[in-house]
Amino acid sequence: MMKKVSLLVTATLIMMTVFAATISAQTTVDIMLNGKSINFYDAKPFIDSNGRTQVPVRFIAEGLGALVKWDKSTKTVTITLDKKEIKIIIGKSSYTANGKSKQMDTAAVLKEDRTFVPVRFIGEEFGARVNWDRLYRMVYINTIKEQEDSKNNKINSESDYQKEMLTLVNQIRKKEGLEPLEYDTGLGGAAQVRAGELLSNFSHTRPDGTSCFSVLKEYSISYRTCAENIAAGRANPSEVIEQWMNSEGHRKNILNPSYKKMGIGYVKSNEGYGHYWVQLFIG
């Protein structure tokens, strides 16, 4: 079995369409927790002098399901989740986890009556995966557990993964001033077929030798322009999106203003690269 390998391929079929996009300067930091944008309504995340993304700890911790308590007299935050208890003191980079002293790489601060801590620290302390998209200044925090359906190699939380990927794509499009993509169930069905085909042939050419776009005809999908992004080897939607956004061809498909609808396919397998993803776009 191939491990720690990921592949990306993009294909685009364009008819009567022109694409142009620029990467805009970003001044804010957006936090996505399990595919959902966190609304920091009174105190916003920021990047400190050490280059670390600081976030209001209560928003993240409670989003992870933790209980947060604040002791004003000692300026101490106590965060409890399951059997883990973390204590953080304002102005210090040291903290305790179940009584054991540990170190953050930057100090906790009090700002706008909120306790700010490094986002990677709080996420990873409670078992979440944290990824940083420098280009779009987005932090992805993920705790969703995969559940394998042994019968058809699809995950039981497939709809959650579809929603998460759609949210991530539309969050990025919003930053570029683009209209959100609509999720199309027919297109999603076609994408799921394509994801299954990638197990035997990781290519934009289908196992029968036809183009990847022939699946659209099978689903009676009309379009003027279309594109396909495929990837393999990554288990998490945010990691796949991050890879696609770091690839010019895939990024252009995601940010193409001509595309109006998207479908998503995902298959988990014990063979090959393990995880196979497909995005289909139409306009």
Residue frames relative to the residue before (quaternion, step in Angstrom):
aa qw qx qy qz dx dy dz
M 1.0000 0.0000 0.0000 0.0000 0.00 0.00 0.00
M 0.4054 -0.7117 0.5185 0.2455 3.55 -0.93 0.88
K 0.0919 -0.8132 0.5744 0.0183 3.59 -0.86 0.96
K 0.8444 0.1628 -0.1365 0.4917 3.53 -1.31 0.58
V 0.5357 0.5776 -0.4216 0.4491 3.53 1.02 0.83
S 0.0137 0.7864 -0.6176 -0.0035 3.56 -1.00 0.77
L 0.1632 -0.7910 0.5873 0.0525 3.51 -1.05 0.85
L 0.0928 -0.7767 0.6216 0.0420 3.52 -1.18 0.68
V 0.0664 0.7681 -0.6354 0.0430 3.55 -1.04 0.81
T 0.1041 -0.7979 0.5911 0.0554 3.56 -1.08 0.70
A 0.0340 -0.7737 0.6324 0.0185 3.53 -1.14 0.70
T 0.0545 -0.8041 0.5920 -0.0022 3.54 -1.00 0.83
L 0.0984 -0.7488 0.6531 0.0549 3.53 -1.05 0.87
I 0.0393 -0.8324 0.5516 -0.0374 3.56 -0.44 1.22
M 0.0281 0.7728 -0.6330 0.0377 3.53 -0.93 0.97
M 0.8501 -0.0716 0.0079 0.5217 3.56 -0.64 1.20
T 0.6017 0.5387 -0.3979 0.4353 3.57 0.78 0.92
V 0.1751 -0.7581 0.6207 0.0969 3.56 -1.18 0.65
F 0.1327 -0.8037 0.5775 0.0548 3.57 -0.90 0.91
A 0.1382 0.7573 -0.6323 0.0873 3.53 -1.01 0.84
A 0.1107 0.7950 -0.5891 0.0929 3.58 -0.86 0.91
T 0.1424 -0.7654 0.6208 0.0920 3.53 -1.17 0.59
I 0.4324 -0.6699 0.5351 0.2790 3.53 -1.16 0.60
S 0.2665 -0.7945 0.5267 0.1425 3.55 -0.49 1.16
A 0.5585 -0.5910 0.4598 0.3568 3.53 -1.22 0.49
Q 0.1859 -0.7987 0.5668 0.0796 3.56 -0.81 1.00
T 0.1524 -0.8011 0.5746 0.0690 3.56 -0.92 0.91
T 0.6938 0.4333 -0.2742 0.5057 3.59 1.23 -0.24
V 0.3076 -0.7080 0.5978 0.2162 3.54 -1.33 0.27
D 0.1649 -0.7867 0.5897 0.0785 3.58 -0.78 1.03
I 0.2025 -0.7736 0.5931 0.0931 3.56 -1.03 0.84
M 0.1061 -0.7819 0.6133 0.0348 3.57 -0.82 1.06
L 0.0816 -0.7914 0.6056 0.0161 3.58 -0.69 1.12
N 0.8222 -0.1386 0.0254 0.5515 3.55 -0.45 1.28
G 0.7572 -0.4234 0.1991 0.4557 3.53 0.92 1.02
K 0.6787 0.4503 -0.2967 0.4987 3.59 1.25 -0.03
S 0.4430 -0.6971 0.5021 0.2566 3.55 -0.94 0.95
I 0.3284 -0.7387 0.5562 0.1929 3.57 -0.91 0.94
N 0.2874 -0.7594 0.5637 0.1517 3.56 -0.87 0.98
F 0.1090 -0.7742 0.6227 0.0320 3.56 -0.43 1.25
Y 0.1487 -0.8783 0.4490 0.0705 3.54 0.27 1.27
D 0.8112 0.2539 -0.1515 0.5045 3.63 1.07 -0.45
A 0.7853 0.1258 -0.0774 0.6012 3.60 1.18 -0.37
K 0.2489 -0.8269 0.4955 0.0939 3.56 -0.54 1.19
P 0.5693 -0.5681 0.4624 0.3733 3.61 -1.17 0.53
F 0.0179 -0.7899 0.6129 0.0097 3.56 -1.16 0.56
I 0.4230 -0.6655 0.5463 0.2825 3.56 -1.31 0.28
D 0.3178 -0.7891 0.4971 0.1710 3.58 -0.60 1.13
S 0.7451 -0.4253 0.2850 0.4275 3.56 -1.34 0.02
N 0.6596 0.4828 -0.3055 0.4883 3.58 1.25 -0.31
G 0.5437 -0.6415 0.3861 0.3792 3.56 1.31 0.10
R 0.5275 0.6279 -0.4070 0.4024 3.58 1.23 0.37
T 0.4159 -0.6939 0.5289 0.2564 3.56 -1.03 0.80
Q 0.1441 -0.7964 0.5859 0.0420 3.55 -0.57 1.22
V 0.0599 -0.8071 0.5874 -0.0052 3.58 -0.92 0.94
P 0.5592 -0.5622 0.4676 0.3907 3.60 -1.18 0.47
V 0.4312 -0.7669 0.4083 0.2435 3.56 -0.37 1.24
R 0.6218 0.5731 -0.3599 0.3942 3.61 0.97 -0.77
F 0.6437 0.5392 -0.3303 0.4311 3.60 0.93 -0.88
I 0.7044 0.4567 -0.2651 0.4743 3.57 0.88 -0.97
A 0.6809 0.5081 -0.2996 0.4341 3.56 0.80 -1.02
E 0.6887 0.4593 -0.2918 0.4792 3.59 0.88 -0.88
G 0.5987 0.5533 -0.3523 0.4597 3.57 1.16 -0.56
L 0.6745 0.4644 -0.2733 0.5047 3.55 1.20 -0.60
G 0.5892 -0.6051 0.3511 0.4043 3.57 1.31 -0.07
A 0.5041 0.6722 -0.4085 0.3566 3.58 1.28 0.19
L 0.4103 -0.6576 0.5717 0.2688 3.54 -1.35 0.37
V 0.1292 -0.8103 0.5705 0.0342 3.58 -0.84 1.02
K 0.0265 -0.7881 0.6150 -0.0070 3.58 -0.90 0.98
W 0.1970 -0.7847 0.5824 0.0786 3.55 -1.07 0.84
D 0.1378 -0.7679 0.6229 0.0582 3.57 -0.86 1.05
K 0.3097 -0.7991 0.4893 0.1617 3.55 -0.20 1.31
S 0.6445 0.5596 -0.3280 0.4047 3.59 0.99 -0.81
T 0.7763 0.2885 -0.1600 0.5371 3.59 1.04 -0.75
K 0.3478 -0.7553 0.4735 0.2903 3.56 1.37 -0.07
T 0.4432 0.6878 -0.4384 0.3718 3.52 0.98 0.97
V 0.2003 -0.7484 0.6226 0.1103 3.53 -1.03 0.90
T 0.1103 -0.7781 0.6160 0.0543 3.57 -0.91 0.95
I 0.0800 -0.7974 0.5981 -0.0047 3.56 -0.74 1.12
T 0.0405 -0.8163 0.5757 -0.0246 3.56 -0.73 1.09
L 0.1051 0.7667 -0.6264 0.0936 3.54 -0.91 0.99
D 0.8151 -0.0491 -0.0342 0.5763 3.56 -0.61 1.20
K 0.7909 -0.2753 0.2061 0.5062 3.60 -0.63 -1.06
K 0.5969 0.5743 -0.3577 0.4312 3.58 1.23 0.25
E 0.0534 -0.7874 0.6141 0.0045 3.55 -0.99 0.94
I 0.0859 -0.7945 0.6010 0.0102 3.55 -0.80 1.05
K 0.1115 -0.7789 0.6149 0.0524 3.57 -0.99 0.88
I 0.0585 -0.7967 0.6010 -0.0250 3.55 -0.81 1.10
I 0.1758 -0.7778 0.5972 0.0864 3.58 -0.94 0.92
I 0.5241 -0.6528 0.4548 0.3038 3.56 -0.89 0.99
G 0.8028 0.2831 -0.2309 0.4712 3.56 -1.00 0.91
K 0.7037 0.4216 -0.2621 0.5083 3.56 1.27 -0.12
S 0.3680 -0.7127 0.5519 0.2281 3.54 -1.16 0.65
S 0.6017 0.5261 -0.3643 0.4780 3.58 1.26 -0.17
Y 0.0078 0.7768 -0.6295 0.0146 3.56 -1.21 0.57
T 0.3438 -0.7245 0.5435 0.2481 3.57 -1.24 0.10
A 0.1287 -0.7523 0.6427 0.0663 3.55 -1.14 0.77
N 0.8100 -0.1424 0.0166 0.5687 3.57 -0.35 1.30
G 0.7543 -0.4206 0.1903 0.4667 3.53 0.96 0.98
K 0.6314 0.5280 -0.3328 0.4603 3.58 1.26 -0.22
S 0.4250 -0.7263 0.4870 0.2340 3.57 -0.81 1.05
K 0.0118 0.7873 -0.6149 0.0448 3.55 -0.97 0.98
Q 0.3585 -0.7476 0.5298 0.1784 3.55 -1.30 0.20
M 0.2501 -0.7099 0.6365 0.1684 3.55 -1.08 0.85
D 0.5037 -0.6609 0.4502 0.3267 3.60 -1.18 0.30
T 0.7576 0.1367 -0.1556 0.6190 3.58 1.30 0.26
A 0.5554 -0.6613 0.4008 0.3058 3.57 -1.10 0.63
A 0.5078 -0.5962 0.5219 0.3382 3.54 -1.28 0.47
V 0.1155 -0.8056 0.5798 0.0387 3.58 -1.01 0.79
L 0.3360 -0.6983 0.5914 0.2229 3.54 -1.30 0.46
K 0.1247 0.7894 -0.5822 0.1498 3.55 -0.63 1.17
E 0.8377 0.0025 -0.0472 0.5441 3.56 -0.85 1.03
D 0.6392 -0.5606 0.2940 0.4368 3.56 1.07 0.92
R 0.6102 0.5034 -0.3684 0.4884 3.58 1.15 0.59
T 0.3847 -0.6929 0.5579 0.2463 3.56 -1.13 0.70
F 0.1377 -0.7969 0.5866 0.0429 3.56 -0.73 1.12
V 0.0019 0.7738 -0.6330 0.0237 3.54 -1.04 0.90
P 0.6299 -0.5207 0.3919 0.4225 3.63 -1.21 0.33
V 0.4934 -0.6956 0.4363 0.2868 3.58 -0.75 1.03
R 0.6379 0.5281 -0.3467 0.4404 3.60 0.96 -0.75
F 0.6234 0.5543 -0.3338 0.4390 3.57 1.01 -0.81
I 0.7280 0.4428 -0.2666 0.4504 3.58 0.67 -1.06
G 0.6484 0.5227 -0.3216 0.4506 3.59 1.03 -0.74
E 0.7389 0.4346 -0.2393 0.4560 3.55 0.73 -1.08
E 0.5770 0.5794 -0.3858 0.4272 3.62 1.10 -0.52
F 0.7604 0.3270 -0.1868 0.5291 3.57 1.12 -0.64
G 0.6825 -0.5745 0.2652 0.3659 3.53 1.12 0.77
A 0.5088 0.6414 -0.4337 0.3763 3.60 1.20 0.25
R 0.4070 -0.6660 0.5602 0.2775 3.55 -1.28 0.41
V 0.1161 -0.8088 0.5760 0.0252 3.58 -0.81 1.04
N 0.0073 -0.7922 0.6095 -0.0300 3.57 -0.84 1.06
W 0.2324 -0.7808 0.5724 0.0934 3.56 -1.09 0.83
D 0.1705 -0.7588 0.6234 0.0808 3.55 -0.84 1.07
R 0.2920 -0.8048 0.4946 0.1495 3.55 -0.14 1.34
L 0.6367 0.5621 -0.3315 0.4109 3.57 0.97 -0.87
Y 0.8045 0.2509 -0.1146 0.5261 3.57 0.86 -0.97
R 0.3868 -0.7540 0.4596 0.2657 3.57 1.31 0.24
M 0.4412 0.6626 -0.4703 0.3810 3.52 0.80 1.12
V 0.1991 -0.7533 0.6169 0.1113 3.55 -1.06 0.83
Y 0.1613 -0.7803 0.6000 0.0708 3.56 -0.86 1.02
I 0.0465 -0.7746 0.6307 -0.0010 3.57 -0.77 1.08
N 0.0025 0.8344 -0.5485 0.0539 3.57 -0.65 1.08
T 0.0360 -0.7937 0.6072 -0.0040 3.53 -0.97 0.96
I 0.4157 0.7312 -0.4606 0.2837 3.61 1.28 -0.12
K 0.2740 -0.7641 0.5672 0.1392 3.57 -0.88 1.01
E 0.4182 -0.6989 0.5206 0.2564 3.53 -0.99 0.84
Q 0.0902 -0.7652 0.6351 0.0543 3.55 -1.09 0.77
E 0.2575 -0.8104 0.5110 0.1257 3.53 -0.46 1.19
D 0.2415 -0.7149 0.6386 0.1510 3.52 -1.05 0.86
S 0.3078 -0.8124 0.4643 0.1725 3.56 -0.11 1.29
K 0.5968 0.5990 -0.3673 0.3874 3.56 1.15 -0.47
N 0.8397 0.1144 -0.0297 0.5300 3.58 0.84 -0.93
N 0.4957 -0.7049 0.3960 0.3172 3.58 1.31 0.29
K 0.5332 0.5710 -0.4426 0.4402 3.58 1.17 0.41
I 0.4755 -0.6609 0.4869 0.3163 3.57 -1.17 0.48
N 0.5613 -0.6150 0.4353 0.3425 3.57 -1.11 0.69
S 0.7098 0.4220 -0.2504 0.5054 3.58 1.14 -0.60
E 0.1548 0.8333 -0.5168 0.1208 3.58 1.15 0.63
S 0.6653 0.5040 -0.3171 0.4504 3.58 0.89 -0.90
D 0.6186 0.5315 -0.3430 0.4661 3.59 1.09 -0.67
Y 0.6563 0.5028 -0.3107 0.4690 3.56 0.99 -0.83
Q 0.6259 0.5259 -0.3363 0.4674 3.59 1.02 -0.75
K 0.6638 0.4999 -0.2990 0.4691 3.56 0.92 -0.92
E 0.6516 0.5247 -0.3178 0.4462 3.56 0.98 -0.87
M 0.6836 0.4764 -0.2952 0.4675 3.57 0.87 -0.91
L 0.6300 0.5237 -0.3349 0.4654 3.60 0.99 -0.78
T 0.6463 0.5203 -0.3151 0.4607 3.58 0.96 -0.86
L 0.6568 0.5139 -0.3073 0.4582 3.57 0.93 -0.90
V 0.6557 0.5083 -0.3092 0.4649 3.57 0.92 -0.92
N 0.7159 0.4544 -0.2688 0.4569 3.58 0.81 -0.95
Q 0.5758 0.5571 -0.3768 0.4649 3.58 1.17 -0.48
I 0.6656 0.4883 -0.2922 0.4829 3.57 0.97 -0.86
R 0.6471 0.5118 -0.3193 0.4663 3.59 0.95 -0.84
K 0.6223 0.5468 -0.3376 0.4470 3.58 1.02 -0.76
K 0.6394 0.5318 -0.3203 0.4537 3.57 1.01 -0.82
E 0.7158 0.4144 -0.2382 0.5092 3.57 1.17 -0.58
G 0.5469 -0.6523 0.3819 0.3599 3.57 1.25 0.24
L 0.4954 0.6642 -0.4161 0.3746 3.58 1.22 0.47
E 0.5679 -0.5842 0.4593 0.3539 3.54 -1.24 0.51
P 0.5215 -0.6385 0.4544 0.3373 3.62 -1.05 0.66
L 0.4603 -0.6524 0.5246 0.2953 3.54 -1.22 0.52
E 0.3563 -0.7049 0.5726 0.2198 3.55 -1.13 0.72
Y 0.3724 -0.7124 0.5384 0.2526 3.58 -0.94 0.81
D 0.1582 -0.7924 0.5876 0.0421 3.55 -0.80 1.11
T 0.4064 -0.7516 0.4633 0.2351 3.59 -0.56 1.15
G 0.6220 0.5297 -0.3432 0.4634 3.59 1.07 -0.67
L 0.6510 0.4957 -0.2946 0.4937 3.53 1.03 -0.86
G 0.6177 0.5418 -0.3337 0.4621 3.57 1.12 -0.68
G 0.6337 0.5243 -0.3244 0.4672 3.57 1.05 -0.74
A 0.6451 0.5091 -0.3081 0.4792 3.56 1.03 -0.84
A 0.6486 0.5159 -0.3115 0.4649 3.58 1.00 -0.84
Q 0.6367 0.5256 -0.3301 0.4575 3.58 1.05 -0.73
V 0.6078 0.5319 -0.3428 0.4797 3.58 1.08 -0.72
R 0.6718 0.5001 -0.2971 0.4587 3.56 0.89 -0.94
A 0.6256 0.5369 -0.3465 0.4476 3.60 0.99 -0.77
G 0.6501 0.5131 -0.3127 0.4650 3.57 1.00 -0.79
E 0.6561 0.5249 -0.3080 0.4462 3.56 1.05 -0.76
L 0.5865 0.6072 -0.3686 0.3892 3.58 1.15 -0.57
L 0.5479 0.6283 -0.3988 0.3821 3.59 1.15 -0.48
S 0.7642 0.3350 -0.1866 0.5186 3.57 1.02 -0.78
N 0.8054 0.0773 -0.0222 0.5873 3.58 1.18 -0.47
F 0.1290 -0.8139 0.5643 0.0512 3.58 -0.04 1.31
S 0.4444 0.6531 -0.4538 0.4124 3.52 0.21 1.35
H 0.5182 -0.5987 0.4972 0.3548 3.55 -1.30 0.24
T 0.5790 0.5017 -0.3860 0.5140 3.57 1.31 0.11
R 0.4099 -0.7322 0.4925 0.2306 3.56 -0.79 1.01
P 0.6880 -0.4961 0.3253 0.4180 3.62 -1.16 0.39
D 0.6890 0.4615 -0.2913 0.4769 3.61 1.13 -0.55
G 0.6142 -0.5946 0.3265 0.4033 3.58 1.31 0.15
T 0.5851 0.5774 -0.3815 0.4228 3.60 1.23 -0.09
S 0.6572 -0.5043 0.3897 0.4024 3.55 -1.33 0.26
C 0.6214 -0.5498 0.4089 0.3801 3.55 -1.20 0.54
F 0.6577 0.5432 -0.3118 0.4186 3.58 1.10 -0.67
S 0.4942 0.6549 -0.4401 0.3650 3.60 1.23 -0.13
V 0.5576 0.6078 -0.3907 0.4088 3.59 1.20 -0.43
L 0.5895 0.5815 -0.3695 0.4216 3.59 1.14 -0.54
K 0.6280 0.5270 -0.3272 0.4699 3.56 1.07 -0.74
E 0.6343 0.5451 -0.3256 0.4411 3.56 1.01 -0.81
Y 0.7293 0.3787 -0.2163 0.5272 3.56 1.16 -0.62
S 0.4361 -0.7305 0.4283 0.3046 3.59 1.33 0.29
I 0.3449 0.7389 -0.4959 0.2987 3.56 1.00 0.90
S 0.2331 -0.7740 0.5775 0.1146 3.57 -0.74 1.09
Y 0.1008 0.7939 -0.5922 0.0940 3.56 -1.06 0.72
R 0.3653 -0.6876 0.5745 0.2525 3.53 -1.34 0.31
T 0.7826 0.0279 0.0058 0.6218 3.54 1.15 -0.67
C 0.0089 0.8136 -0.5802 0.0370 3.57 -1.04 0.69
A 0.0623 -0.7856 0.6147 0.0325 3.55 -1.27 0.35
E 0.1711 -0.7642 0.6120 0.1103 3.52 -1.29 0.44
N 0.1087 -0.7352 0.6648 0.0759 3.54 -1.09 0.85
I 0.0202 -0.7888 0.6139 0.0223 3.59 -0.97 0.80
A 0.0055 -0.7851 0.6192 -0.0132 3.54 -1.19 0.59
A 0.0681 -0.7874 0.6113 0.0408 3.55 -1.25 0.46
G 0.7309 0.4703 -0.3162 0.3802 3.52 -1.21 0.55
R 0.7110 0.3978 -0.2547 0.5209 3.59 1.22 -0.31
A 0.3578 -0.7774 0.4848 0.1803 3.57 -0.88 0.98
N 0.7510 0.4163 -0.1984 0.4725 3.56 1.14 -0.58
P 0.5553 -0.6403 0.4130 0.3333 3.63 -0.87 0.89
S 0.6714 0.5046 -0.3183 0.4396 3.61 0.88 -0.86
E 0.6386 0.5162 -0.3300 0.4656 3.59 1.06 -0.69
V 0.6361 0.5173 -0.3245 0.4716 3.57 1.05 -0.78
I 0.6493 0.5114 -0.3128 0.4679 3.58 0.93 -0.91
E 0.6396 0.5304 -0.3262 0.4508 3.57 0.96 -0.87
Q 0.6458 0.5085 -0.3144 0.4749 3.59 0.99 -0.81
W 0.6684 0.5023 -0.3056 0.4556 3.56 0.84 -0.96
M 0.6805 0.4921 -0.2976 0.4540 3.60 0.95 -0.83
N 0.6662 0.4690 -0.3041 0.4938 3.60 1.21 -0.33
S 0.6427 0.4535 -0.3139 0.5318 3.57 1.34 0.17
E 0.5101 -0.7050 0.3941 0.2957 3.58 -0.57 1.15
G 0.6957 0.4882 -0.2895 0.4404 3.58 0.80 -0.98
H 0.6705 0.4860 -0.2951 0.4766 3.57 0.94 -0.89
R 0.6381 0.5371 -0.3214 0.4484 3.56 1.00 -0.86
K 0.6422 0.5259 -0.3252 0.4530 3.58 0.99 -0.82
N 0.6374 0.5180 -0.3350 0.4617 3.57 1.01 -0.73
I 0.6724 0.5028 -0.2940 0.4569 3.58 0.90 -0.94
L 0.7693 0.3578 -0.1774 0.4987 3.58 1.02 -0.81
N 0.4157 0.7159 -0.4753 0.2978 3.59 1.21 0.20
P 0.3701 -0.7615 0.4860 0.2167 3.63 -0.56 1.12
S 0.5835 0.5967 -0.3713 0.4069 3.59 1.21 -0.34
Y 0.6462 0.5159 -0.3293 0.4559 3.59 1.15 -0.50
K 0.1798 -0.8129 0.5517 0.0504 3.54 -0.91 1.00
K 0.7940 0.2048 -0.0893 0.5654 3.57 1.16 -0.60
M 0.1026 -0.7887 0.6045 0.0454 3.54 -1.21 0.58
G 0.1121 -0.7459 0.6503 0.0900 3.53 -1.27 0.58
I 0.1911 -0.7976 0.5675 0.0724 3.58 -1.06 0.73
G 0.0707 -0.7873 0.6118 0.0283 3.54 -0.99 0.89
Y 0.0140 0.7948 -0.6060 0.0273 3.58 -1.06 0.75
V 0.0089 0.7782 -0.6275 0.0233 3.55 -1.00 0.89
K 0.1912 -0.7486 0.6252 0.1107 3.55 -1.04 0.87
S 0.0084 -0.8071 0.5887 -0.0433 3.54 -0.91 0.96
N 0.4600 -0.6622 0.5151 0.2909 3.55 -1.21 0.49
E 0.6730 0.4599 -0.2800 0.5071 3.55 1.30 -0.07
G 0.8049 0.3265 -0.2064 0.4505 3.55 -1.36 0.14
Y 0.8052 -0.2548 0.2113 0.4919 3.55 -0.91 -0.99
G 0.5724 -0.6671 0.3436 0.3306 3.58 1.26 0.15
H 0.8103 0.0544 0.0226 0.5830 3.58 0.84 -0.98
Y 0.0548 -0.8103 0.5829 -0.0239 3.57 -0.82 1.03
W 0.0853 -0.8195 0.5661 -0.0263 3.54 -0.78 1.14
V 0.0345 -0.7805 0.6241 0.0139 3.55 -1.15 0.71
Q 0.0832 -0.7277 0.6771 0.0716 3.52 -1.15 0.80
L 0.0683 -0.7619 0.6423 0.0489 3.57 -0.97 0.88
F 0.1173 -0.7934 0.5967 0.0274 3.55 -0.89 1.02
I 0.0092 0.7802 -0.6244 -0.0361 3.57 -1.14 0.58
G 0.0646 -0.7756 0.6267 0.0395 3.52 -1.27 0.53
